[in-house]
Amino acid sequence: MEVRIGVTYTPKEIELDLGDDADRDGLMKDVDAALGKETNVLWVTDRRGRKVGVPSTKIAYVEIGSPHDDRRVGFGAH
């Protein structure tokens, strides 16, 4: 499952590739909890075990992909 986090005041996104067994609903609850208070940090662990923390005051948006998204590579991929 792919997750993109937009951060305020920067055009770049934080892109994370979570494991196939990632809990989509659990992640959404973590995002809601982090955004509920200004002093929280959203922590996400990717499939390689890398932990990424984003202060809740800097989160512009969170895009959570489908757990069954197909990866499309190359020309003509739709």
mmCIF file of the N, C-alpha and C atoms, coordinates in Angstrom:
data_MODEL
# 
_entry.id   MODEL 
# 
loop_
_atom_site.group_PDB 
_atom_site.id 
_atom_site.type_symbol 
_atom_site.label_atom_id 
_atom_site.label_alt_id 
_atom_site.label_comp_id 
_atom_site.label_asym_id 
_atom_site.label_entity_id 
_atom_site.label_seq_id 
_atom_site.pdbx_PDB_ins_code 
_atom_site.Cartn_x 
_atom_site.Cartn_y 
_atom_site.Cartn_z 
_atom_site.occupancy 
_atom_site.B_iso_or_equiv 
_atom_site.pdbx_formal_charge 
_atom_site.auth_seq_id 
_atom_site.auth_comp_id 
_atom_site.auth_asym_id 
_atom_site.auth_atom_id 
_atom_site.pdbx_PDB_model_num 
ATOM 1   N N  . MET A 1 1  ? 0.856  -1.165 0.000   1.00 0.00 ? 1  MET A N  1 
ATOM 2   C CA . MET A 1 1  ? 0.000  0.000  0.000   1.00 0.00 ? 1  MET A CA 1 
ATOM 3   C C  . MET A 1 1  ? 0.904  1.230  0.000   1.00 0.00 ? 1  MET A C  1 
ATOM 4   N N  . GLU A 1 2  ? 0.581  2.167  -0.845  1.00 0.00 ? 2  GLU A N  1 
ATOM 5   C CA . GLU A 1 2  ? 1.364  3.379  -0.978  1.00 0.00 ? 2  GLU A CA 1 
ATOM 6   C C  . GLU A 1 2  ? 0.707  4.520  -0.202  1.00 0.00 ? 2  GLU A C  1 
ATOM 7   N N  . VAL A 1 3  ? 1.539  5.316  0.487   1.00 0.00 ? 3  VAL A N  1 
ATOM 8   C CA . VAL A 1 3  ? 1.052  6.453  1.259   1.00 0.00 ? 3  VAL A CA 1 
ATOM 9   C C  . VAL A 1 3  ? 1.852  7.685  0.839   1.00 0.00 ? 3  VAL A C  1 
ATOM 10  N N  . ARG A 1 4  ? 1.157  8.780  0.591   1.00 0.00 ? 4  ARG A N  1 
ATOM 11  C CA . ARG A 1 4  ? 1.797  10.058 0.272   1.00 0.00 ? 4  ARG A CA 1 
ATOM 12  C C  . ARG A 1 4  ? 1.356  11.077 1.307   1.00 0.00 ? 4  ARG A C  1 
ATOM 13  N N  . ILE A 1 5  ? 2.334  11.783 1.842   1.00 0.00 ? 5  ILE A N  1 
ATOM 14  C CA . ILE A 1 5  ? 2.050  12.807 2.838   1.00 0.00 ? 5  ILE A CA 1 
ATOM 15  C C  . ILE A 1 5  ? 2.550  14.136 2.298   1.00 0.00 ? 5  ILE A C  1 
ATOM 16  N N  . GLY A 1 6  ? 1.644  15.074 2.145   1.00 0.00 ? 6  GLY A N  1 
ATOM 17  C CA . GLY A 1 6  ? 2.009  16.416 1.723   1.00 0.00 ? 6  GLY A CA 1 
ATOM 18  C C  . GLY A 1 6  ? 2.385  17.233 2.940   1.00 0.00 ? 6  GLY A C  1 
ATOM 19  N N  . VAL A 1 7  ? 3.483  17.971 2.825   1.00 0.00 ? 7  VAL A N  1 
ATOM 20  C CA . VAL A 1 7  ? 3.983  18.776 3.933   1.00 0.00 ? 7  VAL A CA 1 
ATOM 21  C C  . VAL A 1 7  ? 3.848  20.251 3.555   1.00 0.00 ? 7  VAL A C  1 
ATOM 22  N N  . THR A 1 8  ? 3.396  21.060 4.494   1.00 0.00 ? 8  THR A N  1 
ATOM 23  C CA . THR A 1 8  ? 3.191  22.483 4.218   1.00 0.00 ? 8  THR A CA 1 
ATOM 24  C C  . THR A 1 8  ? 4.504  23.181 3.884   1.00 0.00 ? 8  THR A C  1 
ATOM 25  N N  . TYR A 1 9  ? 4.413  24.192 3.058   1.00 0.00 ? 9  TYR A N  1 
ATOM 26  C CA . TYR A 1 9  ? 5.524  25.049 2.654   1.00 0.00 ? 9  TYR A CA 1 
ATOM 27  C C  . TYR A 1 9  ? 6.619  24.330 1.864   1.00 0.00 ? 9  TYR A C  1 
ATOM 28  N N  . THR A 1 10 ? 6.295  23.196 1.256   1.00 0.00 ? 10 THR A N  1 
ATOM 29  C CA . THR A 1 10 ? 7.246  22.518 0.377   1.00 0.00 ? 10 THR A CA 1 
ATOM 30  C C  . THR A 1 10 ? 6.477  21.791 -0.724  1.00 0.00 ? 10 THR A C  1 
ATOM 31  N N  . PRO A 1 11 ? 6.986  21.809 -1.936  1.00 0.00 ? 11 PRO A N  1 
ATOM 32  C CA . PRO A 1 11 ? 6.279  21.125 -3.026  1.00 0.00 ? 11 PRO A CA 1 
ATOM 33  C C  . PRO A 1 11 ? 6.497  19.614 -3.027  1.00 0.00 ? 11 PRO A C  1 
ATOM 34  N N  . LYS A 1 12 ? 7.423  19.124 -2.230  1.00 0.00 ? 12 LYS A N  1 
ATOM 35  C CA . LYS A 1 12 ? 7.712  17.694 -2.211  1.00 0.00 ? 12 LYS A CA 1 
ATOM 36  C C  . LYS A 1 12 ? 6.737  16.941 -1.322  1.00 0.00 ? 12 LYS A C  1 
ATOM 37  N N  . GLU A 1 13 ? 6.567  15.672 -1.650  1.00 0.00 ? 13 GLU A N  1 
ATOM 38  C CA . GLU A 1 13 ? 5.731  14.779 -0.847  1.00 0.00 ? 13 GLU A CA 1 
ATOM 39  C C  . GLU A 1 13 ? 6.622  13.720 -0.208  1.00 0.00 ? 13 GLU A C  1 
ATOM 40  N N  . ILE A 1 14 ? 6.174  13.203 0.907   1.00 0.00 ? 14 ILE A N  1 
ATOM 41  C CA . ILE A 1 14 ? 6.830  12.049 1.509   1.00 0.00 ? 14 ILE A CA 1 
ATOM 42  C C  . ILE A 1 14 ? 6.086  10.832 0.987   1.00 0.00 ? 14 ILE A C  1 
ATOM 43  N N  . GLU A 1 15 ? 6.788  9.952  0.284   1.00 0.00 ? 15 GLU A N  1 
ATOM 44  C CA . GLU A 1 15 ? 6.170  8.750  -0.279  1.00 0.00 ? 15 GLU A CA 1 
ATOM 45  C C  . GLU A 1 15 ? 6.683  7.529  0.458   1.00 0.00 ? 15 GLU A C  1 
ATOM 46  N N  . LEU A 1 16 ? 5.750  6.725  0.937   1.00 0.00 ? 16 LEU A N  1 
ATOM 47  C CA . LEU A 1 16 ? 6.089  5.513  1.668   1.00 0.00 ? 16 LEU A CA 1 
ATOM 48  C C  . LEU A 1 16 ? 5.396  4.320  1.036   1.00 0.00 ? 16 LEU A C  1 
ATOM 49  N N  . ASP A 1 17 ? 6.098  3.227  0.969   1.00 0.00 ? 17 ASP A N  1 
ATOM 50  C CA . ASP A 1 17 ? 5.530  1.978  0.474   1.00 0.00 ? 17 ASP A CA 1 
ATOM 51  C C  . ASP A 1 17 ? 5.399  1.050  1.670   1.00 0.00 ? 17 ASP A C  1 
ATOM 52  N N  . LEU A 1 18 ? 4.171  0.847  2.131   1.00 0.00 ? 18 LEU A N  1 
ATOM 53  C CA . LEU A 1 18 ? 3.926  -0.005 3.286   1.00 0.00 ? 18 LEU A CA 1 
ATOM 54  C C  . LEU A 1 18 ? 3.796  -1.447 2.836   1.00 0.00 ? 18 LEU A C  1 
ATOM 55  N N  . GLY A 1 19 ? 3.944  -2.351 3.754   1.00 0.00 ? 19 GLY A N  1 
ATOM 56  C CA . GLY A 1 19 ? 3.826  -3.766 3.432   1.00 0.00 ? 19 GLY A CA 1 
ATOM 57  C C  . GLY A 1 19 ? 2.428  -4.134 2.979   1.00 0.00 ? 19 GLY A C  1 
ATOM 58  N N  . ASP A 1 20 ? 2.327  -5.287 2.334   1.00 0.00 ? 20 ASP A N  1 
ATOM 59  C CA . ASP A 1 20 ? 1.035  -5.761 1.844   1.00 0.00 ? 20 ASP A CA 1 
ATOM 60  C C  . ASP A 1 20 ? 0.052  -6.027 2.979   1.00 0.00 ? 20 ASP A C  1 
ATOM 61  N N  . ASP A 1 21 ? 0.581  -6.275 4.170   1.00 0.00 ? 21 ASP A N  1 
ATOM 62  C CA . ASP A 1 21 ? -0.277 -6.567 5.312   1.00 0.00 ? 21 ASP A CA 1 
ATOM 63  C C  . ASP A 1 21 ? -0.603 -5.321 6.141   1.00 0.00 ? 21 ASP A C  1 
ATOM 64  N N  . ALA A 1 22 ? -0.301 -4.129 5.608   1.00 0.00 ? 22 ALA A N  1 
ATOM 65  C CA . ALA A 1 22 ? -0.556 -2.885 6.336   1.00 0.00 ? 22 ALA A CA 1 
ATOM 66  C C  . ALA A 1 22 ? -2.044 -2.713 6.611   1.00 0.00 ? 22 ALA A C  1 
ATOM 67  N N  . ASP A 1 23 ? -2.347 -2.215 7.798   1.00 0.00 ? 23 ASP A N  1 
ATOM 68  C CA . ASP A 1 23 ? -3.729 -2.011 8.232   1.00 0.00 ? 23 ASP A CA 1 
ATOM 69  C C  . ASP A 1 23 ? -4.193 -0.616 7.821   1.00 0.00 ? 23 ASP A C  1 
ATOM 70  N N  . ARG A 1 24 ? -4.975 -0.558 6.753   1.00 0.00 ? 24 ARG A N  1 
ATOM 71  C CA . ARG A 1 24 ? -5.460 0.719  6.198   1.00 0.00 ? 24 ARG A CA 1 
ATOM 72  C C  . ARG A 1 24 ? -6.294 1.489  7.226   1.00 0.00 ? 24 ARG A C  1 
ATOM 73  N N  . ASP A 1 25 ? -7.222 0.812  7.885   1.00 0.00 ? 25 ASP A N  1 
ATOM 74  C CA . ASP A 1 25 ? -8.075 1.481  8.872   1.00 0.00 ? 25 ASP A CA 1 
ATOM 75  C C  . ASP A 1 25 ? -7.266 1.957  10.081  1.00 0.00 ? 25 ASP A C  1 
ATOM 76  N N  . GLY A 1 26 ? -6.294 1.152  10.488  1.00 0.00 ? 26 GLY A N  1 
ATOM 77  C CA . GLY A 1 26 ? -5.432 1.540  11.595  1.00 0.00 ? 26 GLY A CA 1 
ATOM 78  C C  . GLY A 1 26 ? -4.615 2.786  11.263  1.00 0.00 ? 26 GLY A C  1 
ATOM 79  N N  . LEU A 1 27 ? -4.127 2.851  10.032  1.00 0.00 ? 27 LEU A N  1 
ATOM 80  C CA . LEU A 1 27 ? -3.366 4.021  9.593   1.00 0.00 ? 27 LEU A CA 1 
ATOM 81  C C  . LEU A 1 27 ? -4.248 5.264  9.580   1.00 0.00 ? 27 LEU A C  1 
ATOM 82  N N  . MET A 1 28 ? -5.475 5.115  9.115   1.00 0.00 ? 28 MET A N  1 
ATOM 83  C CA . MET A 1 28 ? -6.400 6.251  9.096   1.00 0.00 ? 28 MET A CA 1 
ATOM 84  C C  . MET A 1 28 ? -6.676 6.744  10.516  1.00 0.00 ? 28 MET A C  1 
ATOM 85  N N  . LYS A 1 29 ? -6.789 5.844  11.475  1.00 0.00 ? 29 LYS A N  1 
ATOM 86  C CA . LYS A 1 29 ? -6.987 6.242  12.875  1.00 0.00 ? 29 LYS A CA 1 
ATOM 87  C C  . LYS A 1 29 ? -5.761 6.964  13.413  1.00 0.00 ? 29 LYS A C  1 
ATOM 88  N N  . ASP A 1 30 ? -4.564 6.493  13.032  1.00 0.00 ? 30 ASP A N  1 
ATOM 89  C CA . ASP A 1 30 ? -3.333 7.162  13.453  1.00 0.00 ? 30 ASP A CA 1 
ATOM 90  C C  . ASP A 1 30 ? -3.254 8.576  12.887  1.00 0.00 ? 30 ASP A C  1 
ATOM 91  N N  . VAL A 1 31 ? -3.662 8.746  11.629  1.00 0.00 ? 31 VAL A N  1 
ATOM 92  C CA . VAL A 1 31 ? -3.674 10.078 11.008  1.00 0.00 ? 31 VAL A CA 1 
ATOM 93  C C  . VAL A 1 31 ? -4.655 10.981 11.739  1.00 0.00 ? 31 VAL A C  1 
ATOM 94  N N  . ASP A 1 32 ? -5.853 10.480 12.016  1.00 0.00 ? 32 ASP A N  1 
ATOM 95  C CA . ASP A 1 32 ? -6.853 11.270 12.742  1.00 0.00 ? 32 ASP A CA 1 
ATOM 96  C C  . ASP A 1 32 ? -6.338 11.682 14.118  1.00 0.00 ? 32 ASP A C  1 
ATOM 97  N N  . ALA A 1 33 ? -5.687 10.759 14.819  1.00 0.00 ? 33 ALA A N  1 
ATOM 98  C CA . ALA A 1 33 ? -5.168 11.066 16.152  1.00 0.00 ? 33 ALA A CA 1 
ATOM 99  C C  . ALA A 1 33 ? -4.063 12.117 16.087  1.00 0.00 ? 33 ALA A C  1 
ATOM 100 N N  . ALA A 1 34 ? -3.182 12.007 15.085  1.00 0.00 ? 34 ALA A N  1 
ATOM 101 C CA . ALA A 1 34 ? -2.092 12.986 14.948  1.00 0.00 ? 34 ALA A CA 1 
ATOM 102 C C  . ALA A 1 34 ? -2.629 14.363 14.613  1.00 0.00 ? 34 ALA A C  1 
ATOM 103 N N  . LEU A 1 35 ? -3.655 14.423 13.784  1.00 0.00 ? 35 LEU A N  1 
ATOM 104 C CA . LEU A 1 35 ? -4.211 15.718 13.391  1.00 0.00 ? 35 LEU A CA 1 
ATOM 105 C C  . LEU A 1 35 ? -5.106 16.318 14.467  1.00 0.00 ? 35 LEU A C  1 
ATOM 106 N N  . GLY A 1 36 ? -5.454 15.526 15.472  1.00 0.00 ? 36 GLY A N  1 
ATOM 107 C CA . GLY A 1 36 ? -6.344 16.000 16.528  1.00 0.00 ? 36 GLY A CA 1 
ATOM 108 C C  . GLY A 1 36 ? -5.699 16.988 17.482  1.00 0.00 ? 36 GLY A C  1 
ATOM 109 N N  . LYS A 1 37 ? -4.359 16.971 17.568  1.00 0.00 ? 37 LYS A N  1 
ATOM 110 C CA . LYS A 1 37 ? -3.648 17.865 18.477  1.00 0.00 ? 37 LYS A CA 1 
ATOM 111 C C  . LYS A 1 37 ? -2.442 18.438 17.763  1.00 0.00 ? 37 LYS A C  1 
ATOM 112 N N  . GLU A 1 38 ? -2.102 19.666 18.111  1.00 0.00 ? 38 GLU A N  1 
ATOM 113 C CA . GLU A 1 38 ? -0.979 20.324 17.451  1.00 0.00 ? 38 GLU A CA 1 
ATOM 114 C C  . GLU A 1 38 ? 0.378  19.778 17.884  1.00 0.00 ? 38 GLU A C  1 
ATOM 115 N N  . THR A 1 39 ? 0.427  19.072 18.989  1.00 0.00 ? 39 THR A N  1 
ATOM 116 C CA . THR A 1 39 ? 1.716  18.591 19.498  1.00 0.00 ? 39 THR A CA 1 
ATOM 117 C C  . THR A 1 39 ? 2.005  17.147 19.101  1.00 0.00 ? 39 THR A C  1 
ATOM 118 N N  . ASN A 1 40 ? 1.140  16.528 18.313  1.00 0.00 ? 40 ASN A N  1 
ATOM 119 C CA . ASN A 1 40 ? 1.337  15.135 17.927  1.00 0.00 ? 40 ASN A CA 1 
ATOM 120 C C  . ASN A 1 40 ? 2.275  14.993 16.734  1.00 0.00 ? 40 ASN A C  1 
ATOM 121 N N  . VAL A 1 41 ? 2.801  13.788 16.590  1.00 0.00 ? 41 VAL A N  1 
ATOM 122 C CA . VAL A 1 41 ? 3.618  13.418 15.451  1.00 0.00 ? 41 VAL A CA 1 
ATOM 123 C C  . VAL A 1 41 ? 3.007  12.164 14.844  1.00 0.00 ? 41 VAL A C  1 
ATOM 124 N N  . LEU A 1 42 ? 2.861  12.157 13.525  1.00 0.00 ? 42 LEU A N  1 
ATOM 125 C CA . LEU A 1 42 ? 2.383  10.974 12.814  1.00 0.00 ? 42 LEU A CA 1 
ATOM 126 C C  . LEU A 1 42 ? 3.598  10.117 12.495  1.00 0.00 ? 42 LEU A C  1 
ATOM 127 N N  . TRP A 1 43 ? 3.643  8.913  13.045  1.00 0.00 ? 43 TRP A N  1 
ATOM 128 C CA . TRP A 1 43 ? 4.730  7.968  12.781  1.00 0.00 ? 43 TRP A CA 1 
ATOM 129 C C  . TRP A 1 43 ? 4.217  6.871  11.871  1.00 0.00 ? 43 TRP A C  1 
ATOM 130 N N  . VAL A 1 44 ? 4.948  6.605  10.785  1.00 0.00 ? 44 VAL A N  1 
ATOM 131 C CA . VAL A 1 44 ? 4.595  5.549  9.837   1.00 0.00 ? 44 VAL A CA 1 
ATOM 132 C C  . VAL A 1 44 ? 5.850  4.721  9.578   1.00 0.00 ? 44 VAL A C  1 
ATOM 133 N N  . THR A 1 45 ? 5.687  3.398  9.543   1.00 0.00 ? 45 THR A N  1 
ATOM 134 C CA . THR A 1 45 ? 6.797  2.487  9.272   1.00 0.00 ? 45 THR A CA 1 
ATOM 135 C C  . THR A 1 45 ? 6.586  1.844  7.916   1.00 0.00 ? 45 THR A C  1 
ATOM 136 N N  . ASP A 1 46 ? 7.576  1.944  7.036   1.00 0.00 ? 46 ASP A N  1 
ATOM 137 C CA . ASP A 1 46 ? 7.437  1.366  5.697   1.00 0.00 ? 46 ASP A CA 1 
ATOM 138 C C  . ASP A 1 46 ? 7.825  -0.112 5.692   1.00 0.00 ? 46 ASP A C  1 
ATOM 139 N N  . ARG A 1 47 ? 7.759  -0.730 4.519   1.00 0.00 ? 47 ARG A N  1 
ATOM 140 C CA . ARG A 1 47 ? 7.985  -2.173 4.417   1.00 0.00 ? 47 ARG A CA 1 
ATOM 141 C C  . ARG A 1 47 ? 9.412  -2.581 4.744   1.00 0.00 ? 47 ARG A C  1 
ATOM 142 N N  . ARG A 1 48 ? 10.359 -1.649 4.684   1.00 0.00 ? 48 ARG A N  1 
ATOM 143 C CA . ARG A 1 48 ? 11.751 -1.954 5.014   1.00 0.00 ? 48 ARG A CA 1 
ATOM 144 C C  . ARG A 1 48 ? 12.078 -1.676 6.478   1.00 0.00 ? 48 ARG A C  1 
ATOM 145 N N  . GLY A 1 49 ? 11.082 -1.240 7.238   1.00 0.00 ? 49 GLY A N  1 
ATOM 146 C CA . GLY A 1 49 ? 11.287 -0.960 8.655   1.00 0.00 ? 49 GLY A CA 1 
ATOM 147 C C  . GLY A 1 49 ? 11.708 0.472  8.949   1.00 0.00 ? 49 GLY A C  1 
ATOM 148 N N  . ARG A 1 50 ? 11.764 1.311  7.920   1.00 0.00 ? 50 ARG A N  1 
ATOM 149 C CA . ARG A 1 50 ? 12.131 2.716  8.103   1.00 0.00 ? 50 ARG A CA 1 
ATOM 150 C C  . ARG A 1 50 ? 10.966 3.452  8.748   1.00 0.00 ? 50 ARG A C  1 
ATOM 151 N N  . LYS A 1 51 ? 11.249 4.182  9.827   1.00 0.00 ? 51 LYS A N  1 
ATOM 152 C CA . LYS A 1 51 ? 10.213 4.948  10.518  1.00 0.00 ? 51 LYS A CA 1 
ATOM 153 C C  . LYS A 1 51 ? 10.322 6.407  10.104  1.00 0.00 ? 51 LYS A C  1 
ATOM 154 N N  . VAL A 1 52 ? 9.174  7.000  9.766   1.00 0.00 ? 52 VAL A N  1 
ATOM 155 C CA . VAL A 1 52 ? 9.118  8.400  9.357   1.00 0.00 ? 52 VAL A CA 1 
ATOM 156 C C  . VAL A 1 52 ? 8.126  9.118  10.263  1.00 0.00 ? 52 VAL A C  1 
ATOM 157 N N  . GLY A 1 53 ? 8.560  10.217 10.844  1.00 0.00 ? 53 GLY A N  1 
ATOM 158 C CA . GLY A 1 53 ? 7.693  11.020 11.700  1.00 0.00 ? 53 GLY A CA 1 
ATOM 159 C C  . GLY A 1 53 ? 7.467  12.393 11.100  1.00 0.00 ? 53 GLY A C  1 
ATOM 160 N N  . VAL A 1 54 ? 6.216  12.818 11.069  1.00 0.00 ? 54 VAL A N  1 
ATOM 161 C CA . VAL A 1 54 ? 5.866  14.137 10.530  1.00 0.00 ? 54 VAL A CA 1 
ATOM 162 C C  . VAL A 1 54 ? 5.049  14.862 11.598  1.00 0.00 ? 54 VAL A C  1 
ATOM 163 N N  . PRO A 1 55 ? 5.492  16.057 12.011  1.00 0.00 ? 55 PRO A N  1 
ATOM 164 C CA . PRO A 1 55 ? 4.712  16.825 12.989  1.00 0.00 ? 55 PRO A CA 1 
ATOM 165 C C  . PRO A 1 55 ? 3.326  17.144 12.430  1.00 0.00 ? 55 PRO A C  1 
ATOM 166 N N  . SER A 1 56 ? 2.320  16.993 13.252  1.00 0.00 ? 56 SER A N  1 
ATOM 167 C CA . SER A 1 56 ? 0.940  17.179 12.785  1.00 0.00 ? 56 SER A CA 1 
ATOM 168 C C  . SER A 1 56 ? 0.686  18.588 12.264  1.00 0.00 ? 56 SER A C  1 
ATOM 169 N N  . THR A 1 57 ? 1.394  19.564 12.761  1.00 0.00 ? 57 THR A N  1 
ATOM 170 C CA . THR A 1 57 ? 1.177  20.942 12.311  1.00 0.00 ? 57 THR A CA 1 
ATOM 171 C C  . THR A 1 57 ? 1.720  21.174 10.903  1.00 0.00 ? 57 THR A C  1 
ATOM 172 N N  . LYS A 1 58 ? 2.525  20.262 10.381  1.00 0.00 ? 58 LYS A N  1 
ATOM 173 C CA . LYS A 1 58 ? 3.122  20.409 9.053   1.00 0.00 ? 58 LYS A CA 1 
ATOM 174 C C  . LYS A 1 58 ? 2.429  19.562 7.988   1.00 0.00 ? 58 LYS A C  1 
ATOM 175 N N  . ILE A 1 59 ? 1.436  18.755 8.378   1.00 0.00 ? 59 ILE A N  1 
ATOM 176 C CA . ILE A 1 59 ? 0.760  17.875 7.424   1.00 0.00 ? 59 ILE A CA 1 
ATOM 177 C C  . ILE A 1 59 ? -0.283 18.661 6.641   1.00 0.00 ? 59 ILE A C  1 
ATOM 178 N N  . ALA A 1 60 ? -0.125 18.674 5.308   1.00 0.00 ? 60 ALA A N  1 
ATOM 179 C CA . ALA A 1 60 ? -1.098 19.336 4.443   1.00 0.00 ? 60 ALA A CA 1 
ATOM 180 C C  . ALA A 1 60 ? -2.185 18.351 4.034   1.00 0.00 ? 60 ALA A C  1 
ATOM 181 N N  . TYR A 1 61 ? -1.784 17.109 3.703   1.00 0.00 ? 61 TYR A N  1 
ATOM 182 C CA . TYR A 1 61 ? -2.737 16.061 3.332   1.00 0.00 ? 61 TYR A CA 1 
ATOM 183 C C  . TYR A 1 61 ? -2.065 14.703 3.434   1.00 0.00 ? 61 TYR A C  1 
ATOM 184 N N  . VAL A 1 62 ? -2.888 13.673 3.509   1.00 0.00 ? 62 VAL A N  1 
ATOM 185 C CA . VAL A 1 62 ? -2.410 12.289 3.507   1.00 0.00 ? 62 VAL A CA 1 
ATOM 186 C C  . VAL A 1 62 ? -3.229 11.533 2.483   1.00 0.00 ? 62 VAL A C  1 
ATOM 187 N N  . GLU A 1 63 ? -2.544 10.909 1.538   1.00 0.00 ? 63 GLU A N  1 
ATOM 188 C CA . GLU A 1 63 ? -3.206 10.108 0.502   1.00 0.00 ? 63 GLU A CA 1 
ATOM 189 C C  . GLU A 1 63 ? -2.827 8.648  0.734   1.00 0.00 ? 63 GLU A C  1 
ATOM 190 N N  . ILE A 1 64 ? -3.842 7.823  0.966   1.00 0.00 ? 64 ILE A N  1 
ATOM 191 C CA . ILE A 1 64 ? -3.617 6.401  1.225   1.00 0.00 ? 64 ILE A CA 1 
ATOM 192 C C  . ILE A 1 64 ? -4.120 5.621  0.026   1.00 0.00 ? 64 ILE A C  1 
ATOM 193 N N  . GLY A 1 65 ? -3.211 4.917  -0.636  1.00 0.00 ? 65 GLY A N  1 
ATOM 194 C CA . GLY A 1 65 ? -3.577 4.130  -1.806  1.00 0.00 ? 65 GLY A CA 1 
ATOM 195 C C  . GLY A 1 65 ? -4.266 2.844  -1.425  1.00 0.00 ? 65 GLY A C  1 
ATOM 196 N N  . SER A 1 66 ? -4.848 2.207  -2.395  1.00 0.00 ? 66 SER A N  1 
ATOM 197 C CA . SER A 1 66 ? -5.514 0.933  -2.196  1.00 0.00 ? 66 SER A CA 1 
ATOM 198 C C  . SER A 1 66 ? -4.476 -0.136 -1.868  1.00 0.00 ? 66 SER A C  1 
ATOM 199 N N  . PRO A 1 67 ? -4.795 -1.065 -0.987  1.00 0.00 ? 67 PRO A N  1 
ATOM 200 C CA . PRO A 1 67 ? -3.835 -2.127 -0.683  1.00 0.00 ? 67 PRO A CA 1 
ATOM 201 C C  . PRO A 1 67 ? -3.578 -3.038 -1.880  1.00 0.00 ? 67 PRO A C  1 
ATOM 202 N N  . HIS A 1 68 ? -4.403 -2.956 -2.913  1.00 0.00 ? 68 HIS A N  1 
ATOM 203 C CA . HIS A 1 68 ? -4.263 -3.835 -4.072  1.00 0.00 ? 68 HIS A CA 1 
ATOM 204 C C  . HIS A 1 68 ? -3.889 -3.076 -5.327  1.00 0.00 ? 68 HIS A C  1 
ATOM 205 N N  . ASP A 1 69 ? -3.285 -1.878 -5.178  1.00 0.00 ? 69 ASP A N  1 
ATOM 206 C CA . ASP A 1 69 ? -2.862 -1.106 -6.349  1.00 0.00 ? 69 ASP A CA 1 
ATOM 207 C C  . ASP A 1 69 ? -1.824 -1.879 -7.136  1.00 0.00 ? 69 ASP A C  1 
ATOM 208 N N  . ASP A 1 70 ? -1.996 -1.913 -8.446  1.00 0.00 ? 70 ASP A N  1 
ATOM 209 C CA . ASP A 1 70 ? -0.995 -2.526 -9.313  1.00 0.00 ? 70 ASP A CA 1 
ATOM 210 C C  . ASP A 1 70 ? 0.066  -1.487 -9.622  1.00 0.00 ? 70 ASP A C  1 
ATOM 211 N N  . ARG A 1 71 ? 1.314  -1.921 -9.607  1.00 0.00 ? 71 ARG A N  1 
ATOM 212 C CA . ARG A 1 71 ? 2.392  -1.021 -9.989  1.00 0.00 ? 71 ARG A CA 1 
ATOM 213 C C  . ARG A 1 71 ? 2.491  -1.007 -11.498 1.00 0.00 ? 71 ARG A C  1 
ATOM 214 N N  . ARG A 1 72 ? 2.515  0.177  -12.077 1.00 0.00 ? 72 ARG A N  1 
ATOM 215 C CA . ARG A 1 72 ? 2.567  0.324  -13.522 1.00 0.00 ? 72 ARG A CA 1 
ATOM 216 C C  . ARG A 1 72 ? 3.880  0.994  -13.891 1.00 0.00 ? 72 ARG A C  1 
ATOM 217 N N  . VAL A 1 73 ? 4.612  0.345  -14.737 1.00 0.00 ? 73 VAL A N  1 
ATOM 218 C CA . VAL A 1 73 ? 5.922  0.842  -15.116 1.00 0.00 ? 73 VAL A CA 1 
ATOM 219 C C  . VAL A 1 73 ? 6.046  0.852  -16.628 1.00 0.00 ? 73 VAL A C  1 
ATOM 220 N N  . GLY A 1 74 ? 6.656  1.892  -17.156 1.00 0.00 ? 74 GLY A N  1 
ATOM 221 C CA . GLY A 1 74 ? 6.965  1.916  -18.585 1.00 0.00 ? 74 GLY A CA 1 
ATOM 222 C C  . GLY A 1 74 ? 5.988  2.745  -19.378 1.00 0.00 ? 74 GLY A C  1 
ATOM 223 N N  . PHE A 1 75 ? 6.227  2.781  -20.680 1.00 0.00 ? 75 PHE A N  1 
ATOM 224 C CA . PHE A 1 75 ? 5.393  3.564  -21.575 1.00 0.00 ? 75 PHE A CA 1 
ATOM 225 C C  . PHE A 1 75 ? 4.073  2.854  -21.818 1.00 0.00 ? 75 PHE A C  1 
ATOM 226 N N  . GLY A 1 76 ? 3.034  3.624  -21.939 1.00 0.00 ? 76 GLY A N  1 
ATOM 227 C CA . GLY A 1 76 ? 1.725  3.078  -22.254 1.00 0.00 ? 76 GLY A CA 1 
ATOM 228 C C  . GLY A 1 76 ? 1.007  2.444  -21.085 1.00 0.00 ? 76 GLY A C  1 
ATOM 229 N N  . ALA A 1 77 ? 1.562  2.552  -19.871 1.00 0.00 ? 77 ALA A N  1 
ATOM 230 C CA . ALA A 1 77 ? 0.887  2.000  -18.701 1.00 0.00 ? 77 ALA A CA 1 
ATOM 231 C C  . ALA A 1 77 ? -0.256 2.923  -18.321 1.00 0.00 ? 77 ALA A C  1 
ATOM 232 N N  . HIS A 1 78 ? -1.448 2.380  -18.155 1.00 0.00 ? 78 HIS A N  1 
ATOM 233 C CA . HIS A 1 78 ? -2.614 3.192  -17.811 1.00 0.00 ? 78 HIS A CA 1 
ATOM 234 C C  . HIS A 1 78 ? -3.209 2.704  -16.533 1.00 0.00 ? 78 HIS A C  1 
# 
